Amino acid sequence: MPDIKPDLFQLLFAIASILERNNYQAYIVGGFVRNWLLGREIDDIDIAVGFDAKKVAQEVAKCLGGKYVLLDETNNIARVVIVKGKQQLHLDFTTFLGTIEEDLERRDFTINSMAVGFNDFISGSLHLIDPFQGKNDLNKKLIRAVKKRIFEDDAARLLRAVRLAAELSFKIETNTEQLIKQYSQLITSVPGEKLREELLRILSLHYSSNLLRYLDQLNLLTGMIPELEDSRGVLQPMEHYWDVFEHSLETVAAIEFLFCNMDWQYGSGDLLKVLPMTDEWKAYFDMRVSRNSSRMIMLKIGGLLHDIAKPESKSIDVTGRIRFIGHTKQGAAKVAAILNKLRFSSREIKLAEKLVYYHLRPVQIANVGLPPTSRAIYRYFRDTDDAGIDVLFLALADYLAARGPNINMEEWKQHNCLISYIIEEHEKQQNKLLPAKLVDGHDLISIFGLTSGPLIGKLLRLVREAQATGKVCSKDDALALIRQNLDSECSNGHCDKTLVNLIK
């Protein structure tokens, strides 16, 4: 049997002492036993007790200085969080009724339906309770349902089977796979919080684009995000190799190819050689956005959903060209609704909205045969706010996923030159920005006699933009720019006579 790290064993020994002192019958079950047998890292300890799990957890939390968290009052499930340095361990307590074998029968998959008596584990008398041959399935690397009705009992297990198989590099056993297809419609009954958790864990894995395809084969992807179904079979302009649905999946695959150097059927080393990728950007996309999500995961979500509004915005102009006018704006609103339903955080939703709303902007700000102006780049980053870099890399993946096997290397190089230029110019602008503002709202009120309102904000943004692009370098320059702009406002009849006299 695999060894347990000393600090973890000490924790288990302390828990065993508490359980024994209170005469609690307890077993170590589920994921702990599975990962222990596989020799994998353990950060969760599942404990089944023949008593009120809430009371046991409260006692353990009190004795060990942990944090008590009630997970499910109805089903009597509680957690104790133990923090040691940067490590965080979760002790999950459940109440078992009847025998431990009856409890294991209520669990999901055979590899999660094994147990060891707590005292047996501590003493080294390791008698494995394995009524469903879970250890045998571990050796065969199979995910097998304990019984036929596991998905009726908890439909979140439909996604968990796919995620667990991917995490462990296992396969879903054939009959279990058929059960998933049979009960796939139950995915619509899973609470948004659980869907979010499983989706994020799936997207955190390598080759998650393949997992999205597998979910689609199991009728789970569009069950979870019904809005995607409308994009299936929606044709696009000739430069697109795939319909909208396939293009969306390939965009996720292209993101993984660009960042992780993962195999992509249509990718090559030559494509990566011109990519403006650095370790700094890879670290940037590893940054957390919210619990369980990172910028990379949200970029994949943006890739999957960036064209979600194309079906309803599709039209054909007089020349016969397919158009999707307004799909970015409509898509941003649609994505916000989808992610809100899935209980994503407000920060995650805002980032996804910007990815969808602005995903065409990097190409749109370029001039024909010329790089975008400093002003256009400044406004791009002003508008995209904290999503500017994310949108640029989505644009690269979007290009690859549009062309597929028809990628033109010269076009790809030009696309990368554009993205590189935008990044470099933005960095120059950031370096030019002075820590102190040249003018502020008080200056505009005292010098020009303005009153608080939208006009002041507009003028301050104008000065900041001019400062970033090198057009103004001093307070006098800034005031001259404001005076010029106010003069223009007045000539259009947008200011009163007092302001006209002040300007003169």
C-alpha positions as CSV (number, residue, x, y, z in Angstrom):
1,M,0.0,0.0,0.0
2,P,1.2,3.6,-0.7
3,D,2.8,5.5,2.1
4,I,1.1,8.5,3.7
5,K,3.1,11.7,4.2
6,P,4.1,12.2,7.9
7,D,2.2,15.5,8.4
8,L,-1.0,14.0,6.9
9,F,-0.7,10.9,9.0
10,Q,-0.3,13.1,12.1
11,L,-3.5,14.8,11.2
12,L,-5.3,11.5,10.7
13,F,-4.0,10.3,14.0
14,A,-5.4,13.5,15.7
15,I,-8.8,13.0,14.1
16,A,-8.8,9.3,15.1
17,S,-8.1,10.3,18.7
18,I,-11.1,12.7,18.7
19,L,-13.3,10.0,17.1
20,E,-12.2,7.3,19.6
21,R,-12.6,9.7,22.6
22,N,-16.3,10.3,21.6
23,N,-16.9,6.6,20.6
24,Y,-17.7,7.6,17.0
25,Q,-17.7,4.8,14.4
26,A,-15.9,6.1,11.3
27,Y,-14.5,5.1,7.9
28,I,-12.3,6.8,5.4
29,V,-14.1,6.6,2.1
30,G,-14.4,7.8,-1.5
31,G,-11.8,10.0,-3.2
32,F,-9.3,9.6,-0.4
33,V,-9.1,5.8,-0.7
34,R,-9.1,6.1,-4.5
35,N,-6.2,8.6,-4.6
36,W,-4.3,6.8,-1.8
37,L,-4.4,3.5,-3.8
38,L,-3.3,5.4,-6.9
39,G,-0.5,7.2,-5.1
40,R,-1.9,10.6,-6.0
41,E,-1.8,13.8,-4.1
42,I,-4.4,14.1,-1.3
43,D,-6.0,17.3,-0.3
44,D,-9.5,16.1,0.6
45,I,-10.4,13.5,3.3
46,D,-13.8,11.9,3.1
47,I,-15.0,10.5,6.4
48,A,-18.3,8.6,6.9
49,V,-19.5,8.5,10.5
50,G,-22.2,6.5,12.2
51,F,-23.4,9.6,14.0
52,D,-24.6,13.2,13.3
53,A,-21.9,14.4,10.8
54,K,-22.5,18.0,11.7
55,K,-21.8,17.5,15.4
56,V,-18.7,15.4,14.6
57,A,-17.4,18.1,12.2
58,Q,-18.0,20.8,14.8
59,E,-16.1,18.8,17.4
60,V,-13.1,18.1,15.1
61,A,-13.0,21.8,14.0
62,K,-13.0,22.9,17.7
63,C,-10.2,20.5,18.6
64,L,-8.0,21.1,15.6
65,G,-8.5,24.8,15.2
66,G,-10.2,24.3,11.8
67,K,-13.1,26.2,10.1
68,Y,-16.5,24.5,10.2
69,V,-18.6,24.8,7.0
70,L,-22.1,23.3,6.7
71,L,-22.3,22.0,3.1
72,D,-25.7,20.3,3.1
73,E,-28.0,20.4,6.1
74,T,-30.7,18.2,4.5
75,N,-28.2,15.3,3.7
76,N,-26.1,16.0,6.9
77,I,-22.8,16.9,5.2
78,A,-20.3,19.2,6.8
79,R,-16.7,20.2,6.1
80,V,-13.7,21.2,8.3
81,V,-11.1,23.3,6.6
82,I,-7.5,22.9,8.0
83,V,-4.9,25.4,6.9
84,K,-1.2,24.6,7.2
85,G,1.0,27.2,5.6
86,K,-0.1,27.5,2.0
87,Q,-1.7,24.0,2.1
88,Q,-5.5,23.7,2.7
89,L,-7.0,20.4,3.6
90,H,-10.8,19.6,3.5
91,L,-12.2,17.1,5.9
92,D,-15.7,16.2,4.6
93,F,-18.0,14.4,7.0
94,T,-21.1,12.5,6.0
95,T,-23.5,10.4,8.1
96,F,-24.0,6.7,7.0
97,L,-27.1,4.9,7.9
98,G,-27.2,1.1,8.3
99,T,-23.9,-0.6,7.3
100,I,-20.9,0.9,5.6
101,E,-21.6,-1.4,2.6
102,E,-25.1,0.1,2.3
103,D,-23.5,3.5,2.3
104,L,-21.0,2.6,-0.4
105,E,-23.9,1.3,-2.5
106,R,-25.4,4.8,-2.6
107,R,-22.2,6.3,-4.1
108,D,-21.5,7.0,-7.7
109,F,-18.7,5.0,-9.3
110,T,-17.0,1.8,-8.1
111,I,-13.6,3.5,-7.7
112,N,-15.3,5.9,-5.2
113,S,-17.1,3.1,-3.4
114,M,-14.3,1.7,-1.3
115,A,-13.7,2.3,2.4
116,V,-11.2,1.6,5.2
117,G,-12.0,1.7,8.9
118,F,-10.5,4.8,10.5
119,N,-8.8,2.9,13.3
120,D,-7.7,0.1,10.9
121,F,-6.0,2.8,8.7
122,I,-4.2,4.3,11.6
123,S,-3.1,1.0,13.1
124,G,-1.9,-0.3,9.7
125,S,-4.4,-3.1,9.6
126,L,-5.5,-2.1,6.2
127,H,-8.7,-4.1,5.4
128,L,-10.2,-2.7,2.3
129,I,-14.0,-2.7,2.1
130,D,-14.7,-3.0,-1.6
131,P,-18.1,-4.6,-2.4
132,F,-18.1,-3.4,-6.0
133,Q,-14.6,-4.3,-7.1
134,G,-13.5,-0.7,-7.2
135,K,-9.8,-1.6,-6.9
136,N,-10.2,-3.9,-9.9
137,D,-11.6,-1.0,-11.9
138,L,-8.7,1.1,-10.7
139,N,-6.3,-1.4,-12.2
140,K,-8.3,-1.5,-15.4
141,K,-8.5,2.3,-15.5
142,L,-12.3,2.3,-15.8
143,I,-15.1,4.6,-14.6
144,R,-18.0,2.2,-13.8
145,A,-21.4,3.1,-12.3
146,V,-22.2,1.3,-9.0
147,K,-25.8,0.8,-10.1
148,K,-28.1,1.9,-13.0
149,R,-29.9,4.6,-11.1
150,I,-26.9,6.7,-10.0
151,F,-27.7,9.5,-12.4
152,E,-31.3,9.6,-11.3
153,D,-30.1,10.0,-7.7
154,D,-27.7,12.9,-8.7
155,A,-27.6,14.2,-12.3
156,A,-24.4,16.1,-11.6
157,R,-22.7,12.7,-11.8
158,L,-23.2,12.9,-15.6
159,L,-20.5,15.5,-15.8
160,R,-18.5,14.1,-13.0
161,A,-18.0,10.9,-14.9
162,V,-16.4,12.7,-17.8
163,R,-14.3,15.0,-15.6
164,L,-13.1,12.1,-13.4
165,A,-12.1,10.0,-16.4
166,A,-10.1,12.9,-17.8
167,E,-8.4,13.8,-14.5
168,L,-7.3,10.2,-14.0
169,S,-6.7,9.3,-17.7
170,F,-9.3,6.6,-17.4
171,K,-12.1,5.5,-19.7
172,I,-15.8,5.4,-19.0
173,E,-17.0,1.8,-19.1
174,T,-19.3,1.0,-22.1
175,N,-22.5,0.3,-20.1
176,T,-21.9,3.4,-18.0
177,E,-21.4,5.5,-21.1
178,Q,-24.7,4.2,-22.4
179,L,-26.4,5.1,-19.1
180,I,-25.0,8.7,-19.5
181,K,-26.6,9.0,-22.9
182,Q,-29.8,7.5,-21.6
183,Y,-30.1,9.9,-18.8
184,S,-28.4,12.9,-20.4
185,Q,-31.7,15.0,-20.4
186,L,-31.4,15.1,-16.6
187,I,-28.5,17.6,-17.0
188,T,-31.1,20.3,-17.1
189,S,-32.1,19.6,-13.5
190,V,-28.5,20.2,-12.1
191,P,-28.2,23.4,-10.1
192,G,-26.1,26.1,-11.8
193,E,-23.5,26.1,-9.1
194,K,-22.7,22.4,-9.7
195,L,-22.6,22.9,-13.5
196,R,-20.2,25.8,-13.0
197,E,-17.9,23.7,-10.8
198,E,-17.7,20.8,-13.1
199,L,-17.3,22.9,-16.3
200,L,-14.5,24.9,-14.7
201,R,-12.7,21.7,-13.6
202,I,-13.1,20.3,-17.1
203,L,-11.8,23.4,-18.8
204,S,-8.8,23.5,-16.4
205,L,-7.5,20.2,-18.0
206,H,-5.3,19.7,-21.0
207,Y,-7.1,19.0,-24.2
208,S,-10.4,20.3,-22.7
209,S,-11.5,21.0,-26.3
210,N,-11.6,17.2,-26.8
211,L,-13.7,16.9,-23.6
212,L,-16.2,19.4,-24.9
213,R,-16.6,17.3,-28.0
214,Y,-17.0,14.2,-25.9
215,L,-19.6,16.0,-23.8
216,D,-21.4,16.8,-27.1
217,Q,-21.3,13.1,-28.1
218,L,-22.9,12.3,-24.8
219,N,-25.6,15.0,-25.4
220,L,-24.4,16.9,-22.4
221,L,-22.8,20.0,-23.8
222,T,-25.9,21.6,-25.3
223,G,-27.9,20.2,-22.4
224,M,-25.8,22.3,-20.1
225,I,-25.6,25.3,-22.6
226,P,-28.7,25.0,-24.8
227,E,-27.9,28.2,-26.6
228,L,-25.1,26.4,-28.4
229,E,-27.5,24.1,-30.2
230,D,-28.8,26.9,-32.4
231,S,-25.3,27.4,-33.8
232,R,-25.0,23.9,-35.2
233,G,-25.1,23.9,-39.0
234,V,-25.1,27.7,-39.3
235,L,-23.0,28.4,-42.4
236,Q,-20.5,31.2,-42.5
237,P,-18.7,33.3,-45.2
238,M,-16.3,31.4,-47.5
239,E,-13.2,32.3,-45.5
240,H,-14.6,30.1,-42.7
241,Y,-13.9,26.4,-42.9
242,W,-16.5,25.3,-40.3
243,D,-20.1,26.2,-39.4
244,V,-20.5,28.3,-36.2
245,F,-20.8,25.4,-33.8
246,E,-17.7,23.6,-35.1
247,H,-15.8,26.9,-35.3
248,S,-16.6,27.6,-31.6
249,L,-15.1,24.2,-30.5
250,E,-12.1,24.6,-32.8
251,T,-11.5,28.1,-31.2
252,V,-11.0,26.4,-27.8
253,A,-8.7,23.9,-29.5
254,A,-6.7,26.7,-31.1
255,I,-6.3,28.5,-27.7
256,E,-4.8,25.3,-26.2
257,F,-2.5,24.9,-29.2
258,L,-1.3,28.5,-28.9
259,F,-0.7,28.5,-25.2
260,C,0.2,24.9,-24.3
261,N,1.9,23.8,-27.5
262,M,-0.6,21.0,-27.6
263,D,-1.2,19.0,-30.8
264,W,-3.9,20.5,-33.0
265,Q,-4.7,18.7,-36.3
266,Y,-4.3,21.9,-38.2
267,G,-1.4,23.4,-36.3
268,S,2.4,23.3,-36.9
269,G,5.6,24.6,-35.3
270,D,5.8,27.3,-38.0
271,L,2.6,28.9,-36.7
272,L,4.0,29.2,-33.2
273,K,7.3,30.7,-34.3
274,V,5.7,34.0,-35.1
275,L,3.4,34.1,-32.1
276,P,4.0,37.0,-29.7
277,M,4.0,34.6,-26.7
278,T,6.3,35.0,-23.7
279,D,6.5,33.4,-20.3
280,E,5.1,36.7,-19.0
281,W,1.9,36.2,-21.0
282,K,1.6,32.6,-20.0
283,A,1.9,33.6,-16.3
284,Y,-0.7,36.3,-16.9
285,F,-3.2,33.8,-18.1
286,D,-2.5,31.6,-15.1
287,M,-3.8,34.4,-12.9
288,R,-7.0,33.7,-10.9
289,V,-10.2,35.4,-11.8
290,S,-12.4,33.9,-9.2
291,R,-12.6,30.6,-7.2
292,N,-11.6,27.7,-9.5
293,S,-11.2,30.0,-12.5
294,S,-8.2,31.6,-14.2
295,R,-7.8,33.9,-17.2
296,M,-6.9,30.9,-19.3
297,I,-10.2,29.1,-18.3
298,M,-12.2,32.3,-19.0
299,L,-10.4,32.7,-22.4
300,K,-11.6,29.2,-23.3
301,I,-15.1,30.1,-22.2
302,G,-14.9,33.2,-24.4
303,G,-13.7,31.1,-27.3
304,L,-16.5,28.6,-26.9
305,L,-19.2,31.4,-26.7
306,H,-17.8,34.3,-28.7
307,D,-20.1,33.6,-31.7
308,I,-23.1,32.5,-29.6
309,A,-25.4,35.2,-31.2
310,K,-24.5,34.5,-34.8
311,P,-27.6,32.4,-35.5
312,E,-30.1,35.2,-34.7
313,S,-28.0,37.9,-36.3
314,K,-27.4,36.1,-39.6
315,S,-28.4,37.8,-42.8
316,I,-27.5,37.7,-46.5
317,D,-26.8,41.0,-48.3
318,V,-27.6,41.9,-51.9
319,T,-24.3,40.4,-53.1
320,G,-25.1,37.1,-51.5
321,R,-22.5,37.5,-48.7
322,I,-23.4,36.1,-45.3
323,R,-23.4,38.7,-42.6
324,F,-23.6,38.6,-38.8
325,I,-24.3,42.3,-38.0
326,G,-24.4,43.1,-34.3
327,H,-23.5,39.6,-33.2
328,T,-20.8,40.8,-30.8
329,K,-23.1,43.1,-28.9
330,Q,-26.0,40.6,-28.8
331,G,-23.5,37.9,-27.9
332,A,-22.1,39.8,-24.9
333,A,-25.6,40.1,-23.5
334,K,-26.4,36.5,-24.2
335,V,-23.2,35.2,-22.6
336,A,-23.9,37.3,-19.5
337,A,-27.3,35.6,-19.2
338,I,-25.8,32.1,-19.8
339,L,-23.0,32.5,-17.2
340,N,-25.4,34.1,-14.7
341,K,-27.6,31.1,-15.0
342,L,-24.6,28.9,-14.3
343,R,-23.8,31.0,-11.2
344,F,-20.5,32.5,-12.4
345,S,-19.2,35.4,-10.4
346,S,-19.8,39.0,-11.5
347,R,-16.0,39.4,-12.3
348,E,-16.1,36.2,-14.5
349,I,-19.2,37.4,-16.3
350,K,-17.8,40.9,-17.0
351,L,-14.6,39.4,-18.4
352,A,-16.5,37.0,-20.6
353,E,-18.7,39.8,-21.8
354,K,-15.7,41.9,-22.9
355,L,-14.1,38.9,-24.7
356,V,-17.3,38.4,-26.7
357,Y,-18.1,42.1,-27.3
358,Y,-14.6,43.1,-28.4
359,H,-13.3,40.0,-30.1
360,L,-13.4,41.6,-33.6
361,R,-12.0,45.0,-32.4
362,P,-8.2,44.2,-32.9
363,V,-8.7,43.7,-36.6
364,Q,-11.2,46.6,-36.9
365,I,-8.7,49.2,-35.5
366,A,-6.1,48.3,-38.2
367,N,-5.8,50.5,-41.3
368,V,-5.6,48.9,-44.7
369,G,-1.9,48.4,-45.3
370,L,-1.0,50.5,-42.2
371,P,-0.7,49.8,-38.5
372,P,-3.4,51.2,-36.2
373,T,-2.9,54.7,-34.9
374,S,-1.7,55.4,-31.4
375,R,-5.1,56.9,-30.7
376,A,-6.9,53.8,-31.8
377,I,-4.7,51.6,-29.7
378,Y,-5.2,53.8,-26.7
379,R,-9.0,53.7,-27.1
380,Y,-8.9,50.0,-27.6
381,F,-7.3,49.4,-24.2
382,R,-9.4,52.1,-22.6
383,D,-12.6,50.4,-23.8
384,T,-11.5,46.8,-23.1
385,D,-10.2,47.8,-19.7
386,D,-8.7,44.7,-18.0
387,A,-9.5,42.4,-20.9
388,G,-7.4,44.0,-23.6
389,I,-4.6,41.4,-23.7
390,D,-7.1,38.6,-23.4
391,V,-9.1,39.8,-26.4
392,L,-5.9,40.0,-28.5
393,F,-5.1,36.3,-28.0
394,L,-8.7,35.3,-28.5
395,A,-8.5,37.1,-31.9
396,L,-5.5,35.0,-32.8
397,A,-7.3,31.7,-31.9
398,D,-10.4,33.0,-33.7
399,Y,-8.4,33.4,-36.9
400,L,-6.9,29.9,-36.7
401,A,-10.3,28.4,-36.0
402,A,-11.8,30.2,-39.0
403,R,-9.3,29.0,-41.5
404,G,-8.5,25.5,-40.2
405,P,-6.7,23.5,-42.9
406,N,-6.8,26.6,-45.2
407,I,-4.5,28.7,-43.0
408,N,-2.4,31.1,-45.1
409,M,1.0,31.6,-43.5
410,E,1.5,35.1,-44.8
411,E,-1.9,36.2,-43.5
412,W,-1.1,34.5,-40.2
413,K,2.2,36.4,-40.0
414,Q,0.5,39.7,-40.7
415,H,-2.1,38.9,-38.1
416,N,0.6,38.3,-35.5
417,C,2.5,41.5,-36.5
418,L,-0.7,43.4,-35.9
419,I,-1.2,41.9,-32.4
420,S,2.5,42.4,-31.6
421,Y,2.4,46.0,-32.7
422,I,-0.7,46.7,-30.6
423,I,1.0,45.2,-27.5
424,E,4.2,47.1,-28.0
425,E,2.5,50.4,-28.6
426,H,0.4,49.9,-25.5
427,E,3.5,49.2,-23.4
428,K,5.0,52.4,-24.8
429,Q,1.9,54.4,-23.9
430,Q,1.9,52.9,-20.4
431,N,5.5,54.0,-19.9
432,K,4.7,57.5,-21.1
433,L,1.8,58.0,-18.6
434,L,2.9,60.2,-15.7
435,P,2.0,59.2,-12.2
436,A,0.5,62.7,-11.7
437,K,-2.3,64.0,-13.9
438,L,-1.6,67.1,-15.9
439,V,-5.0,68.6,-15.0
440,D,-7.9,67.5,-12.8
441,G,-11.6,68.4,-12.3
442,H,-10.8,71.2,-9.9
443,D,-8.7,72.9,-12.7
444,L,-11.6,72.7,-15.1
445,I,-14.0,74.2,-12.6
446,S,-11.7,77.0,-11.5
447,I,-10.2,77.9,-14.9
448,F,-13.1,77.4,-17.2
449,G,-16.0,77.9,-14.8
450,L,-17.4,74.4,-15.6
451,T,-19.9,72.7,-13.2
452,S,-19.7,69.1,-12.2
453,G,-21.1,66.8,-14.9
454,P,-20.3,64.5,-17.8
455,L,-18.4,67.2,-19.7
456,I,-15.6,67.3,-17.1
457,G,-15.2,63.5,-17.4
458,K,-15.1,63.7,-21.2
459,L,-12.4,66.4,-21.1
460,L,-10.2,64.6,-18.6
461,R,-10.4,61.4,-20.7
462,L,-9.4,63.5,-23.7
463,V,-6.3,64.8,-21.9
464,R,-5.3,61.4,-20.7
465,E,-5.6,60.0,-24.2
466,A,-3.5,62.8,-25.6
467,Q,-0.9,62.4,-22.9
468,A,-0.6,58.6,-23.6
469,T,-0.2,59.2,-27.3
470,G,2.4,61.9,-26.8
471,K,0.3,64.9,-28.1
472,V,0.5,66.8,-24.8
473,C,3.4,66.9,-22.3
474,S,2.6,69.7,-20.0
475,K,-0.3,71.4,-18.1
476,D,-0.2,74.3,-20.6
477,D,-0.6,71.8,-23.5
478,A,-3.5,70.1,-21.7
479,L,-5.3,73.4,-21.0
480,A,-4.8,74.5,-24.7
481,L,-6.3,71.2,-25.8
482,I,-9.3,71.7,-23.4
483,R,-9.8,75.2,-24.6
484,Q,-9.8,74.0,-28.2
485,N,-12.3,71.3,-27.4
486,L,-14.6,73.7,-25.5
487,D,-14.4,76.1,-28.4
488,S,-15.6,73.3,-30.7
489,E,-18.4,72.5,-28.2
490,C,-19.5,76.1,-28.1
491,S,-19.5,76.4,-31.9
492,N,-21.9,73.5,-32.0
493,G,-24.1,75.3,-29.5
494,H,-23.3,73.0,-26.6
495,C,-22.2,75.7,-24.0
496,D,-23.6,79.0,-22.6
497,K,-22.5,82.6,-23.2
498,T,-20.5,82.7,-20.0
499,L,-18.3,79.9,-21.1
500,V,-17.9,81.5,-24.5
501,N,-16.5,84.6,-22.8
502,L,-14.2,82.5,-20.6
503,I,-12.7,80.7,-23.6
504,K,-12.1,84.1,-25.3
